[in-house]
Amino acid sequence: MSSKLILVTLFKCLFVIFYGVIGCFGMLLELITHGPRKFFHRKQRHSRPECMNDPALGEHGFLSLKKAGIRIHYVAAGDEDKPLMLLVHGFPECWYIWRHQIRAFKNDYRVVAIDLRGYGESETPNGVLNYTSKIIIDDIKEVVFELGYTSCVLVAHDWGGVIAWRVAMEYPELVDKLVVANAAYPERMKQHLMSHLSQFRKSWFMFFFQIPYLSEMMIQANDYGFLEDCFYGKSRNPADMCTSDDMEAMKYAFSQKGNVTATLNYYRASSKTKPMKSKNVSCPTLLIWGEKDDVLEVEMARGTEKYVENIRLEVIEDAGHFVTQDNPVEVNRLINEFLKGQQ
């Protein structure tokens, strides 16, 4: 092992320990403040909230991926003879994050929003190495084929965006057009993370999530209060972007057996495996960024044109990390213009 690799490994370990200690103090404070009963309470959610069964959002179904050996849950709307628009969510989300986009594009596309493996009602394989980037992008490829298509308009957010970048690199024939929201091109994200201390501090959760049991406990505490912290952030208006019914949908998705650990395994797998080699992206690409993102700085979106031959960057001032919910009207307008070739 080289001295550089030893130093990097030691550096990562120190950060994991540091944020582990902070996490312990934080949860101890929560436990004292709210009391054990509320801290450990989790509502049993055995069936979908009514909002997830809204006919306007389409029909639920499952795909059996033969290569992966798992079942993927999806919701589809629009005629099957129309082009495929595949929607891929991020963390800590599920297919329901795309409810505004499903309604907006189902007249022109066969819109399919999936639950990634380990999320929502999709199957949840055990083990960190079942959540590597290579495995996930192969899931996406198989999903497209199982739906009866050979290519798609790929729309993705957050972790889904990271996956979408990789799909466009590894399987360019699979992506007609690419729309990514608040997820930087992998090489650009790495550069920004390593050169900006402010972003490094904001990425604390990537280190904390490496800690088994403790990070699971943090997410589940106070009946998945972590999700409320995410979707009801300080810069957001809950009534505008996420209703109590919407929150129940997110909590239902996260409360399925094994899902919390599975979703964290995306982060754990990325730190335990060698990064995939980055390649230039050739398909037309729209990169949307909520400027008020308190997790990923907008600066990492700029400079992506070095790696993407045909890219359009749009920054939405009054939106945060969850841009598809924060300002769905503007997001849908930008996507619509991009797909129709308007500038």
QUIKATA-V141041 format. One record per backbone hydrogen bond with DSSP energy under -1.0 kcal/mol. NH is the residue of the N-H (numbers start at 1). CO is the residue of the C=O. If there is no record, write none. Layout:
nh: {NH & NH}
co: {CO & CO}
This chain:
nh: {6 & 7 & 8 & 9 & 10 & 11 & 12 & 13 & 14 & 15 & 16 & 17 & 18 & 19 & 20 & 21 & 22 & 23 & 24 & 25 & 26 & 27 & 28 & 29 & 30 & 31 & 32 & 33 & 34 & 35 & 39 & 40 & 52 & 53 & 57 & 58 & 59 & 61 & 63 & 65 & 69 & 72 & 74 & 75 & 76 & 77 & 82 & 85 & 86 & 87 & 88 & 93 & 97 & 98 & 99 & 102 & 103 & 104 & 105 & 106 & 109 & 110 & 111 & 111 & 112 & 113 & 114 & 115 & 118 & 119 & 122 & 123 & 130 & 131 & 136 & 137 & 138 & 139 & 140 & 141 & 142 & 143 & 144 & 145 & 146 & 147 & 148 & 149 & 152 & 153 & 154 & 155 & 156 & 157 & 158 & 160 & 162 & 163 & 164 & 165 & 166 & 167 & 168 & 169 & 170 & 171 & 174 & 175 & 176 & 178 & 179 & 180 & 181 & 182 & 189 & 190 & 191 & 192 & 193 & 194 & 195 & 196 & 200 & 201 & 202 & 203 & 204 & 206 & 207 & 208 & 209 & 210 & 211 & 214 & 215 & 217 & 218 & 219 & 220 & 221 & 222 & 223 & 224 & 225 & 227 & 229 & 230 & 231 & 232 & 236 & 240 & 241 & 242 & 247 & 248 & 249 & 250 & 251 & 252 & 253 & 254 & 255 & 259 & 262 & 263 & 264 & 265 & 268 & 269 & 270 & 271 & 273 & 281 & 285 & 286 & 287 & 288 & 289 & 291 & 292 & 293 & 300 & 301 & 304 & 306 & 307 & 308 & 309 & 312 & 314 & 316 & 319 & 323 & 325 & 326 & 327 & 331 & 332 & 333 & 334 & 335 & 336 & 337 & 338 & 339 & 340 & 341 & 342}
co: {2 & 3 & 4 & 5 & 6 & 7 & 8 & 9 & 10 & 11 & 12 & 13 & 14 & 15 & 16 & 17 & 18 & 19 & 20 & 21 & 22 & 23 & 24 & 25 & 26 & 27 & 28 & 29 & 30 & 31 & 35 & 36 & 49 & 50 & 54 & 55 & 76 & 74 & 72 & 70 & 65 & 63 & 61 & 113 & 59 & 111 & 79 & 110 & 153 & 112 & 155 & 90 & 94 & 95 & 96 & 98 & 99 & 100 & 101 & 102 & 105 & 83 & 77 & 109 & 85 & 75 & 87 & 73 & 123 & 116 & 119 & 71 & 127 & 128 & 132 & 133 & 134 & 135 & 136 & 137 & 138 & 139 & 140 & 141 & 142 & 143 & 145 & 144 & 174 & 84 & 177 & 86 & 179 & 88 & 181 & 157 & 158 & 159 & 160 & 161 & 162 & 163 & 164 & 165 & 166 & 167 & 171 & 172 & 152 & 284 & 154 & 286 & 156 & 288 & 185 & 186 & 187 & 188 & 189 & 190 & 191 & 192 & 196 & 197 & 198 & 199 & 201 & 203 & 204 & 204 & 205 & 207 & 208 & 212 & 211 & 213 & 214 & 215 & 216 & 217 & 39 & 41 & 220 & 221 & 224 & 225 & 226 & 227 & 228 & 233 & 237 & 237 & 238 & 243 & 244 & 245 & 246 & 247 & 248 & 249 & 250 & 251 & 256 & 258 & 259 & 260 & 261 & 264 & 265 & 266 & 267 & 269 & 307 & 310 & 178 & 312 & 180 & 314 & 316 & 319 & 290 & 297 & 298 & 301 & 303 & 304 & 304 & 281 & 285 & 287 & 289 & 316 & 321 & 322 & 322 & 323 & 327 & 328 & 329 & 330 & 331 & 332 & 333 & 334 & 335 & 336 & 338 & 337}
